[in-house]
Amino acid sequence: MFRSGNPALTQKSFDVHRAHGDEAMTLEGTVNKTGMSLLILLATAALVWNGLFPTEILYPAFFAALIGGFAVAMVTTFKPTAAPFTTPLYAALEGLVLGTISMIYERQFPGIVINAVGLTFGTLAALLLAYRTRLIRATENFKLGVFAATGGIAILYMVSMVMGFFGRSIPFIHQGTPLGILFSVFVVIIAALNLVLDFDFIERGAAQGAPKYMEWYGAFGLLVTLVWLYLEILRLLAKLQGRGRR
């Protein structure tokens, strides 16, 4: 039984889509697809970061990319065969979203973005090394714990979003109080641990002989986790810097 906290990566994906005479999925191929997806994301984020989007169209483009990215993610999740086409598109749309969000944070907290990017890729490298050397093992109890925590965080964010429609909020999610900082640290840890589950899931998928297009699907799952991790690190750093200014 395999389990990932990332909804894009479920055992059903590989059970239903095992290779049927196609070239098999490989770890190297998935790494290459992930690298290409990250380059696309960084390229579109750079367009926003370098001011190539006029102000009058930046925010409409941001909301369009936000909605479009969610729609493309849903299509990819439920139709993995489309991943070779939808994953690059998802990366491009998320680049626009992250570029805009990063620019807003950078204006308020100069230097925060480079720190968040460095911590994100540093976390990715550290956990990959820990996974490859078996310092961290994706046991069933480990998977269950991360899956439950990820689901709990998702529910809490959904409740906060609904409350926002009525002018209410859950303070510790957004405020730089000690409780708010501890919450963000917890969420960053859970987001990071999802990377371990993703590594394990992709490795097992390759071992099972999943078809070649699942390399793009695995890249999509990793990209989803990395986007989440970056945003949570950005939020945590903003809380810490905001508290330091008081």
C-alpha positions as protocol buffer text, in pm:
chain_id: "A"
residue {
  index: 1
  type: MET
  ca { x: 0 y: 0 z: 0 }
}
residue {
  index: 2
  type: PHE
  ca { x: 139 y: 341 z: -98 }
}
residue {
  index: 3
  type: ARG
  ca { x: 26 y: 674 z: 39 }
}
residue {
  index: 4
  type: SER
  ca { x: 126 y: 1033 z: -32 }
}
residue {
  index: 5
  type: GLY
  ca { x: -3 y: 1348 z: 133 }
}
residue {
  index: 6
  type: ASN
  ca { x: 8 y: 1503 z: -212 }
}
residue {
  index: 7
  type: PRO
  ca { x: -337 y: 1450 z: -372 }
}
residue {
  index: 8
  type: ALA
  ca { x: -175 y: 1441 z: -715 }
}
residue {
  index: 9
  type: LEU
  ca { x: 16 y: 1126 z: -624 }
}
residue {
  index: 10
  type: THR
  ca { x: -202 y: 832 z: -526 }
}
residue {
  index: 11
  type: GLN
  ca { x: -147 y: 461 z: -566 }
}
residue {
  index: 12
  type: LYS
  ca { x: -453 y: 447 z: -791 }
}
residue {
  index: 13
  type: SER
  ca { x: -265 y: 661 z: -1044 }
}
residue {
  index: 14
  type: PHE
  ca { x: -5 y: 391 z: -1095 }
}
residue {
  index: 15
  type: ASP
  ca { x: -244 y: 98 z: -1059 }
}
residue {
  index: 16
  type: VAL
  ca { x: -465 y: 224 z: -1339 }
}
residue {
  index: 17
  type: HIS
  ca { x: -187 y: 355 z: -1558 }
}
residue {
  index: 18
  type: ARG
  ca { x: 76 y: 80 z: -1560 }
}
residue {
  index: 19
  type: ALA
  ca { x: 272 y: 44 z: -1881 }
}
residue {
  index: 20
  type: HIS
  ca { x: 100 y: -136 z: -2165 }
}
residue {
  index: 21
  type: GLY
  ca { x: 385 y: -180 z: -2407 }
}
residue {
  index: 22
  type: ASP
  ca { x: 501 y: 182 z: -2369 }
}
residue {
  index: 23
  type: GLU
  ca { x: 850 y: 280 z: -2264 }
}
residue {
  index: 24
  type: ALA
  ca { x: 866 y: 263 z: -1887 }
}
residue {
  index: 25
  type: MET
  ca { x: 896 y: 549 z: -1644 }
}
residue {
  index: 26
  type: THR
  ca { x: 1242 y: 605 z: -1492 }
}
residue {
  index: 27
  type: LEU
  ca { x: 1375 y: 807 z: -1201 }
}
residue {
  index: 28
  type: GLU
  ca { x: 1615 y: 992 z: -1430 }
}
residue {
  index: 29
  type: GLY
  ca { x: 1333 y: 1081 z: -1667 }
}
residue {
  index: 30
  type: THR
  ca { x: 1121 y: 1213 z: -1380 }
}
residue {
  index: 31
  type: VAL
  ca { x: 1411 y: 1423 z: -1253 }
}
residue {
  index: 32
  type: ASN
  ca { x: 1460 y: 1569 z: -1601 }
}
residue {
  index: 33
  type: LYS
  ca { x: 1090 y: 1651 z: -1635 }
}
residue {
  index: 34
  type: THR
  ca { x: 1089 y: 1810 z: -1290 }
}
residue {
  index: 35
  type: GLY
  ca { x: 1390 y: 2022 z: -1387 }
}
residue {
  index: 36
  type: MET
  ca { x: 1220 y: 2137 z: -1708 }
}
residue {
  index: 37
  type: SER
  ca { x: 903 y: 2223 z: -1518 }
}
residue {
  index: 38
  type: LEU
  ca { x: 1097 y: 2427 z: -1263 }
}
residue {
  index: 39
  type: LEU
  ca { x: 1276 y: 2616 z: -1540 }
}
residue {
  index: 40
  type: ILE
  ca { x: 940 y: 2705 z: -1696 }
}
residue {
  index: 41
  type: LEU
  ca { x: 807 y: 2819 z: -1359 }
}
residue {
  index: 42
  type: LEU
  ca { x: 1115 y: 3032 z: -1289 }
}
residue {
  index: 43
  type: ALA
  ca { x: 1106 y: 3183 z: -1639 }
}
residue {
  index: 44
  type: THR
  ca { x: 746 y: 3304 z: -1609 }
}
residue {
  index: 45
  type: ALA
  ca { x: 804 y: 3421 z: -1252 }
}
residue {
  index: 46
  type: ALA
  ca { x: 1102 y: 3622 z: -1381 }
}
residue {
  index: 47
  type: LEU
  ca { x: 874 y: 3800 z: -1629 }
}
residue {
  index: 48
  type: VAL
  ca { x: 670 y: 3936 z: -1341 }
}
residue {
  index: 49
  type: TRP
  ca { x: 971 y: 3996 z: -1118 }
}
residue {
  index: 50
  type: ASN
  ca { x: 1146 y: 4204 z: -1385 }
}
residue {
  index: 51
  type: GLY
  ca { x: 839 y: 4421 z: -1442 }
}
residue {
  index: 52
  type: LEU
  ca { x: 758 y: 4298 z: -1791 }
}
residue {
  index: 53
  type: PHE
  ca { x: 387 y: 4289 z: -1706 }
}
residue {
  index: 54
  type: PRO
  ca { x: 228 y: 4637 z: -1707 }
}
residue {
  index: 55
  type: THR
  ca { x: 57 y: 4719 z: -1378 }
}
residue {
  index: 56
  type: GLU
  ca { x: -287 y: 4742 z: -1539 }
}
residue {
  index: 57
  type: ILE
  ca { x: -275 y: 4380 z: -1653 }
}
residue {
  index: 58
  type: LEU
  ca { x: -61 y: 4227 z: -1376 }
}
residue {
  index: 59
  type: TYR
  ca { x: -335 y: 4160 z: -1124 }
}
residue {
  index: 60
  type: PRO
  ca { x: -597 y: 4044 z: -1378 }
}
residue {
  index: 61
  type: ALA
  ca { x: -327 y: 3809 z: -1512 }
}
residue {
  index: 62
  type: PHE
  ca { x: -253 y: 3694 z: -1157 }
}
residue {
  index: 63
  type: PHE
  ca { x: -614 y: 3600 z: -1086 }
}
residue {
  index: 64
  type: ALA
  ca { x: -651 y: 3436 z: -1427 }
}
residue {
  index: 65
  type: ALA
  ca { x: -335 y: 3232 z: -1365 }
}
residue {
  index: 66
  type: LEU
  ca { x: -453 y: 3141 z: -1014 }
}
residue {
  index: 67
  type: ILE
  ca { x: -783 y: 3006 z: -1143 }
}
residue {
  index: 68
  type: GLY
  ca { x: -625 y: 2853 z: -1451 }
}
residue {
  index: 69
  type: GLY
  ca { x: -356 y: 2682 z: -1244 }
}
residue {
  index: 70
  type: PHE
  ca { x: -617 y: 2524 z: -1019 }
}
residue {
  index: 71
  type: ALA
  ca { x: -818 y: 2404 z: -1320 }
}
residue {
  index: 72
  type: VAL
  ca { x: -508 y: 2258 z: -1490 }
}
residue {
  index: 73
  type: ALA
  ca { x: -409 y: 2087 z: -1165 }
}
residue {
  index: 74
  type: MET
  ca { x: -751 y: 1921 z: -1142 }
}
residue {
  index: 75
  type: VAL
  ca { x: -731 y: 1803 z: -1503 }
}
residue {
  index: 76
  type: THR
  ca { x: -383 y: 1661 z: -1444 }
}
residue {
  index: 77
  type: THR
  ca { x: -486 y: 1488 z: -1122 }
}
residue {
  index: 78
  type: PHE
  ca { x: -783 y: 1312 z: -1277 }
}
residue {
  index: 79
  type: LYS
  ca { x: -632 y: 1256 z: -1623 }
}
residue {
  index: 80
  type: PRO
  ca { x: -263 y: 1167 z: -1583 }
}
residue {
  index: 81
  type: THR
  ca { x: -230 y: 1086 z: -1953 }
}
residue {
  index: 82
  type: ALA
  ca { x: -254 y: 1461 z: -2017 }
}
residue {
  index: 83
  type: ALA
  ca { x: 43 y: 1535 z: -1788 }
}
residue {
  index: 84
  type: PRO
  ca { x: 299 y: 1584 z: -2071 }
}
residue {
  index: 85
  type: PHE
  ca { x: 88 y: 1881 z: -2186 }
}
residue {
  index: 86
  type: THR
  ca { x: -69 y: 2006 z: -1864 }
}
residue {
  index: 87
  type: THR
  ca { x: 241 y: 1995 z: -1641 }
}
residue {
  index: 88
  type: PRO
  ca { x: 437 y: 2257 z: -1842 }
}
residue {
  index: 89
  type: LEU
  ca { x: 120 y: 2470 z: -1858 }
}
residue {
  index: 90
  type: TYR
  ca { x: 71 y: 2437 z: -1483 }
}
residue {
  index: 91
  type: ALA
  ca { x: 434 y: 2538 z: -1428 }
}
residue {
  index: 92
  type: ALA
  ca { x: 392 y: 2848 z: -1645 }
}
residue {
  index: 93
  type: LEU
  ca { x: 74 y: 2956 z: -1466 }
}
residue {
  index: 94
  type: GLU
  ca { x: 220 y: 2895 z: -1121 }
}
residue {
  index: 95
  type: GLY
  ca { x: 522 y: 3099 z: -1222 }
}
residue {
  index: 96
  type: LEU
  ca { x: 295 y: 3398 z: -1283 }
}
residue {
  index: 97
  type: VAL
  ca { x: 123 y: 3342 z: -950 }
}
residue {
  index: 98
  type: LEU
  ca { x: 444 y: 3299 z: -750 }
}
residue {
  index: 99
  type: GLY
  ca { x: 611 y: 3589 z: -930 }
}
residue {
  index: 100
  type: THR
  ca { x: 329 y: 3823 z: -830 }
}
residue {
  index: 101
  type: ILE
  ca { x: 311 y: 3700 z: -470 }
}
residue {
  index: 102
  type: SER
  ca { x: 689 y: 3718 z: -437 }
}
residue {
  index: 103
  type: MET
  ca { x: 695 y: 4073 z: -568 }
}
residue {
  index: 104
  type: ILE
  ca { x: 434 y: 4181 z: -311 }
}
residue {
  index: 105
  type: TYR
  ca { x: 629 y: 4023 z: -24 }
}
residue {
  index: 106
  type: GLU
  ca { x: 959 y: 4166 z: -149 }
}
residue {
  index: 107
  type: ARG
  ca { x: 820 y: 4519 z: -148 }
}
residue {
  index: 108
  type: GLN
  ca { x: 723 y: 4481 z: 215 }
}
residue {
  index: 109
  type: PHE
  ca { x: 1023 y: 4276 z: 329 }
}
residue {
  index: 110
  type: PRO
  ca { x: 1329 y: 4339 z: 105 }
}
residue {
  index: 111
  type: GLY
  ca { x: 1544 y: 4030 z: 66 }
}
residue {
  index: 112
  type: ILE
  ca { x: 1276 y: 3785 z: 177 }
}
residue {
  index: 113
  type: VAL
  ca { x: 1233 y: 3617 z: -162 }
}
residue {
  index: 114
  type: ILE
  ca { x: 1594 y: 3510 z: -213 }
}
residue {
  index: 115
  type: ASN
  ca { x: 1592 y: 3366 z: 140 }
}
residue {
  index: 116
  type: ALA
  ca { x: 1269 y: 3177 z: 74 }
}
residue {
  index: 117
  type: VAL
  ca { x: 1397 y: 3040 z: -258 }
}
residue {
  index: 118
  type: GLY
  ca { x: 1724 y: 2932 z: -98 }
}
residue {
  index: 119
  type: LEU
  ca { x: 1547 y: 2761 z: 191 }
}
residue {
  index: 120
  type: THR
  ca { x: 1307 y: 2585 z: -44 }
}
residue {
  index: 121
  type: PHE
  ca { x: 1578 y: 2436 z: -264 }
}
residue {
  index: 122
  type: GLY
  ca { x: 1797 y: 2371 z: 39 }
}
residue {
  index: 123
  type: THR
  ca { x: 1515 y: 2174 z: 199 }
}
residue {
  index: 124
  type: LEU
  ca { x: 1461 y: 1981 z: -125 }
}
residue {
  index: 125
  type: ALA
  ca { x: 1830 y: 1888 z: -147 }
}
residue {
  index: 126
  type: ALA
  ca { x: 1857 y: 1795 z: 222 }
}
residue {
  index: 127
  type: LEU
  ca { x: 1551 y: 1572 z: 219 }
}
residue {
  index: 128
  type: LEU
  ca { x: 1651 y: 1407 z: -107 }
}
residue {
  index: 129
  type: LEU
  ca { x: 1991 y: 1327 z: 45 }
}
residue {
  index: 130
  type: ALA
  ca { x: 1827 y: 1200 z: 365 }
}
residue {
  index: 131
  type: TYR
  ca { x: 1591 y: 984 z: 160 }
}
residue {
  index: 132
  type: ARG
  ca { x: 1862 y: 842 z: -66 }
}
residue {
  index: 133
  type: THR
  ca { x: 2083 y: 756 z: 234 }
}
residue {
  index: 134
  type: ARG
  ca { x: 1781 y: 610 z: 417 }
}
residue {
  index: 135
  type: LEU
  ca { x: 1811 y: 848 z: 710 }
}
residue {
  index: 136
  type: ILE
  ca { x: 1440 y: 904 z: 656 }
}
residue {
  index: 137
  type: ARG
  ca { x: 1222 y: 609 z: 562 }
}
residue {
  index: 138
  type: ALA
  ca { x: 871 y: 640 z: 427 }
}
residue {
  index: 139
  type: THR
  ca { x: 714 y: 373 z: 647 }
}
residue {
  index: 140
  type: GLU
  ca { x: 340 y: 319 z: 652 }
}
residue {
  index: 141
  type: ASN
  ca { x: 305 y: 496 z: 987 }
}
residue {
  index: 142
  type: PHE
  ca { x: 513 y: 786 z: 855 }
}
residue {
  index: 143
  type: LYS
  ca { x: 291 y: 811 z: 547 }
}
residue {
  index: 144
  type: LEU
  ca { x: -27 y: 794 z: 752 }
}
residue {
  index: 145
  type: GLY
  ca { x: 92 y: 1067 z: 989 }
}
residue {
  index: 146
  type: VAL
  ca { x: 195 y: 1306 z: 711 }
}
residue {
  index: 147
  type: PHE
  ca { x: -123 y: 1234 z: 517 }
}
residue {
  index: 148
  type: ALA
  ca { x: -341 y: 1308 z: 823 }
}
residue {
  index: 149
  type: ALA
  ca { x: -151 y: 1628 z: 905 }
}
residue {
  index: 150
  type: THR
  ca { x: -170 y: 1748 z: 544 }
}
residue {
  index: 151
  type: GLY
  ca { x: -544 y: 1685 z: 537 }
}
residue {
  index: 152
  type: GLY
  ca { x: -592 y: 1869 z: 864 }
}
residue {
  index: 153
  type: ILE
  ca { x: -402 y: 2172 z: 735 }
}
residue {
  index: 154
  type: ALA
  ca { x: -607 y: 2172 z: 414 }
}
residue {
  index: 155
  type: ILE
  ca { x: -933 y: 2165 z: 612 }
}
residue {
  index: 156
  type: LEU
  ca { x: -814 y: 2448 z: 838 }
}
residue {
  index: 157
  type: TYR
  ca { x: -722 y: 2662 z: 537 }
}
residue {
  index: 158
  type: MET
  ca { x: -1061 y: 2594 z: 379 }
}
residue {
  index: 159
  type: VAL
  ca { x: -1240 y: 2695 z: 700 }
}
residue {
  index: 160
  type: SER
  ca { x: -1031 y: 3013 z: 714 }
}
residue {
  index: 161
  type: MET
  ca { x: -1120 y: 3090 z: 351 }
}
residue {
  index: 162
  type: VAL
  ca { x: -1491 y: 3047 z: 417 }
}
residue {
  index: 163
  type: MET
  ca { x: -1467 y: 3263 z: 730 }
}
residue {
  index: 164
  type: GLY
  ca { x: -1296 y: 3530 z: 521 }
}
residue {
  index: 165
  type: PHE
  ca { x: -1613 y: 3568 z: 312 }
}
residue {
  index: 166
  type: PHE
  ca { x: -1788 y: 3681 z: 632 }
}
residue {
  index: 167
  type: GLY
  ca { x: -1511 y: 3914 z: 745 }
}
residue {
  index: 168
  type: ARG
  ca { x: -1373 y: 3672 z: 1002 }
}
residue {
  index: 169
  type: SER
  ca { x: -1039 y: 3493 z: 1023 }
}
residue {
  index: 170
  type: ILE
  ca { x: -833 y: 3247 z: 1223 }
}
residue {
  index: 171
  type: PRO
  ca { x: -569 y: 3483 z: 1371 }
}
residue {
  index: 172
  type: PHE
  ca { x: -275 y: 3246 z: 1412 }
}
residue {
  index: 173
  type: ILE
  ca { x: -280 y: 3155 z: 1043 }
}
residue {
  index: 174
  type: HIS
  ca { x: -200 y: 3510 z: 936 }
}
residue {
  index: 175
  type: GLN
  ca { x: -53 y: 3690 z: 1237 }
}
residue {
  index: 176
  type: GLY
  ca { x: 307 y: 3691 z: 1356 }
}
residue {
  index: 177
  type: THR
  ca { x: 222 y: 3596 z: 1713 }
}
residue {
  index: 178
  type: PRO
  ca { x: 422 y: 3320 z: 1885 }
}
residue {
  index: 179
  type: LEU
  ca { x: 134 y: 3080 z: 1813 }
}
residue {
  index: 180
  type: GLY
  ca { x: 118 y: 3198 z: 1453 }
}
residue {
  index: 181
  type: ILE
  ca { x: 492 y: 3141 z: 1406 }
}
residue {
  index: 182
  type: LEU
  ca { x: 472 y: 2794 z: 1562 }
}
residue {
  index: 183
  type: PHE
  ca { x: 183 y: 2710 z: 1329 }
}
residue {
  index: 184
  type: SER
  ca { x: 382 y: 2820 z: 1025 }
}
residue {
  index: 185
  type: VAL
  ca { x: 685 y: 2617 z: 1139 }
}
residue {
  index: 186
  type: PHE
  ca { x: 459 y: 2312 z: 1171 }
}
residue {
  index: 187
  type: VAL
  ca { x: 311 y: 2363 z: 825 }
}
residue {
  index: 188
  type: VAL
  ca { x: 657 y: 2408 z: 670 }
}
residue {
  index: 189
  type: ILE
  ca { x: 769 y: 2080 z: 830 }
}
residue {
  index: 190
  type: ILE
  ca { x: 464 y: 1893 z: 699 }
}
residue {
  index: 191
  type: ALA
  ca { x: 507 y: 2041 z: 351 }
}
residue {
  index: 192
  type: ALA
  ca { x: 873 y: 1934 z: 355 }
}
residue {
  index: 193
  type: LEU
  ca { x: 788 y: 1581 z: 470 }
}
residue {
  index: 194
  type: ASN
  ca { x: 551 y: 1551 z: 176 }
}
residue {
  index: 195
  type: LEU
  ca { x: 862 y: 1565 z: -43 }
}
residue {
  index: 196
  type: VAL
  ca { x: 981 y: 1241 z: 119 }
}
residue {
  index: 197
  type: LEU
  ca { x: 650 y: 1076 z: 36 }
}
residue {
  index: 198
  type: ASP
  ca { x: 673 y: 1203 z: -320 }
}
residue {
  index: 199
  type: PHE
  ca { x: 1026 y: 1065 z: -360 }
}
residue {
  index: 200
  type: ASP
  ca { x: 913 y: 728 z: -230 }
}
residue {
  index: 201
  type: PHE
  ca { x: 604 y: 719 z: -448 }
}
residue {
  index: 202
  type: ILE
  ca { x: 792 y: 807 z: -767 }
}
residue {
  index: 203
  type: GLU
  ca { x: 1062 y: 551 z: -690 }
}
residue {
  index: 204
  type: ARG
  ca { x: 802 y: 279 z: -642 }
}
residue {
  index: 205
  type: GLY
  ca { x: 615 y: 386 z: -953 }
}
residue {
  index: 206
  type: ALA
  ca { x: 930 y: 354 z: -1162 }
}
residue {
  index: 207
  type: ALA
  ca { x: 995 y: 13 z: -1009 }
}
residue {
  index: 208
  type: GLN
  ca { x: 644 y: -97 z: -1110 }
}
residue {
  index: 209
  type: GLY
  ca { x: 704 y: -2 z: -1473 }
}
residue {
  index: 210
  type: ALA
  ca { x: 460 y: 286 z: -1507 }
}
residue {
  index: 211
  type: PRO
  ca { x: 433 y: 428 z: -1862 }
}
residue {
  index: 212
  type: LYS
  ca { x: 661 y: 707 z: -1979 }
}
residue {
  index: 213
  type: TYR
  ca { x: 404 y: 987 z: -1946 }
}
residue {
  index: 214
  type: MET
  ca { x: 394 y: 922 z: -1572 }
}
residue {
  index: 215
  type: GLU
  ca { x: 733 y: 1093 z: -1552 }
}
residue {
  index: 216
  type: TRP
  ca { x: 551 y: 1419 z: -1624 }
}
residue {
  index: 217
  type: TYR
  ca { x: 285 y: 1323 z: -1371 }
}
residue {
  index: 218
  type: GLY
  ca { x: 550 y: 1260 z: -1106 }
}
residue {
  index: 219
  type: ALA
  ca { x: 709 y: 1595 z: -1193 }
}
residue {
  index: 220
  type: PHE
  ca { x: 369 y: 1759 z: -1151 }
}
residue {
  index: 221
  type: GLY
  ca { x: 328 y: 1609 z: -804 }
}
residue {
  index: 222
  type: LEU
  ca { x: 670 y: 1731 z: -694 }
}
residue {
  index: 223
  type: LEU
  ca { x: 598 y: 2076 z: -836 }
}
residue {
  index: 224
  type: VAL
  ca { x: 274 y: 2099 z: -637 }
}
residue {
  index: 225
  type: THR
  ca { x: 463 y: 2020 z: -316 }
}
residue {
  index: 226
  type: LEU
  ca { x: 746 y: 2263 z: -392 }
}
residue {
  index: 227
  type: VAL
  ca { x: 505 y: 2547 z: -466 }
}
residue {
  index: 228
  type: TRP
  ca { x: 328 y: 2482 z: -135 }
}
residue {
  index: 229
  type: LEU
  ca { x: 659 y: 2460 z: 54 }
}
residue {
  index: 230
  type: TYR
  ca { x: 787 y: 2787 z: -96 }
}
residue {
  index: 231
  type: LEU
  ca { x: 469 y: 2975 z: -9 }
}
residue {
  index: 232
  type: GLU
  ca { x: 472 y: 2847 z: 348 }
}
residue {
  index: 233
  type: ILE
  ca { x: 839 y: 2939 z: 394 }
}
residue {
  index: 234
  type: LEU
  ca { x: 761 y: 3284 z: 252 }
}
residue {
  index: 235
  type: ARG
  ca { x: 474 y: 3321 z: 499 }
}
residue {
  index: 236
  type: LEU
  ca { x: 692 y: 3209 z: 791 }
}
residue {
  index: 237
  type: LEU
  ca { x: 974 y: 3449 z: 704 }
}
residue {
  index: 238
  type: ALA
  ca { x: 724 y: 3734 z: 670 }
}
residue {
  index: 239
  type: LYS
  ca { x: 587 y: 3661 z: 1017 }
}
residue {
  index: 240
  type: LEU
  ca { x: 936 y: 3653 z: 1164 }
}
residue {
  index: 241
  type: GLN
  ca { x: 1047 y: 3976 z: 992 }
}
residue {
  index: 242
  type: GLY
  ca { x: 720 y: 4148 z: 1077 }
}
residue {
  index: 243
  type: ARG
  ca { x: 761 y: 4056 z: 1442 }
}
residue {
  index: 244
  type: GLY
  ca { x: 1123 y: 4176 z: 1436 }
}
residue {
  index: 245
  type: ARG
  ca { x: 1011 y: 4524 z: 1327 }
}
residue {
  index: 246
  type: ARG
  ca { x: 793 y: 4576 z: 1630 }
}
